[in-house]
């Protein structure tokens, strides 16, 4: 796969300047108000990235939503709903109390957040200003988190957080289709803060050098780090959590995420013995035939159980395997400075109010 990707980047390199120019023109049109962008009545925090592929946006968005909830805010998460079949202008995945849409309708990440974040509404829509407005006007939310929002310039934001994976950093630093970047590096001037995700001892030296480069090129933008740590596993059939030391051995791993090798590496680093591993495409849909194929490989390899990610688990709730199926549970830890900075910026914002200023309306019943 990496070889194929590099070949595609080499073939696409002559076209990178054209795409880069178009993205720069688009950003300039928004900046000069030639393209309309909307100011919300609640503060907006965007969590996005410059690179293609996984940078851990979903764990970060979830972590920040829970943090803001504990501070007394009522946050809502607004996503495009990539891969979801729901086509309404506003799709309420969850109103914070009830989950209305499954992964096929909502998309993998929105449904995962809806299932794991009680009390926090999750909405999707291509024109994200519309679910933003619905969250504030109909669901009583007073702060909005844009999931994968860095390139979605139609909604004004109060805080722009840009993520980089501490493992892959900026890739080859070329703009698509010649590389991993969605926009030219100059777009990072829109950022307020950088977060390097998935930091660990193996990538720390390179990540520290990259963080220093960001500080030099974009002064006054603080750089923080986050880590992911396994906390155990859930036996999906029995809905029972177990420590990693209690998992059967060997395991057969499989996943459909942007960086499947990171999942395999996490398992092996935490003493999970693998008899085999299947890496699937991001947002993979699991047909009965594919599931049978995975289990057949697992049994042939001598595996005693299967293990996958939380993102894959939400698409496997009605699946029947002969082998036990486990989901690896992960915890996100973010440098304390980032939550403190967010609260400081929220307190200073012109359009921002504290949670104590808000009287929540009675939430109307929702018909999905």
Number of C-alpha atoms within 10 A of each C-alpha: 6 7 8 9 13 14 13 14 21 13 12 15 17 12 14 20 16 14 18 20 14 13 18 15 12 15 19 13 13 15 13 9 10 10 13 12 15 13 15 18 16 20 22 27 24 28 25 27 29 23 26 17 15 18 26 22 20 19 18 21 21 20 18 20 24 18 14 17 17 10 12 12 20 25 29 29 29 30 25 22 25 17 16 21 14 21 13 10 14 21 25 28 30 29 23 19 13 15 17 17 20 21 24 17 19 30 22 26 24 30 26 23 22 29 19 11 17 15 17 24 28 29 27 29 23 17 15 23 21 18 26 28 18 17 27 20 15 16 22 20 24 25 27 29 24 23 24 21 23 24 17 20 17 16 22 18 21 22 21 22 24 25 29 27 24 26 19 19 21 19 15 13 14 21 28 22 21 23 22 21 22 20 24 20 15 10 15 21 12 14 20 17 22 25 25 24 27 24 19 16 7 10 15 15 13 15 24 16 11 18 21 13 12 16 15 11 12 18 10 10 17 17 22 17 25 21 17 18 14 15 15 18 24 22 18 18 16 10 10 10 17 16 13 18 12 10 20 15 16 18 25 26 28 22 25 20 21 17 18 20 14 13 19 20 11 15 20 11 10 12 10 20 17 22 20 19 21 16 17 16 12 17 21 15 17 15 10 11 8 11 15 15 11 19 19 12 17 25 17 11 16 15 22 18 24 29 25 24 20 21 23 24 21 18 19 18 10 10 14 13 15 11 14 17 24 28 22 23 19 16 12 17 16 19 13 11 12 20 15 11 14 17 13 11 14 20 13 10 12 10 14 17 18 14 17 8 8 13 9 15 11 9 11 8 7 12 6 10
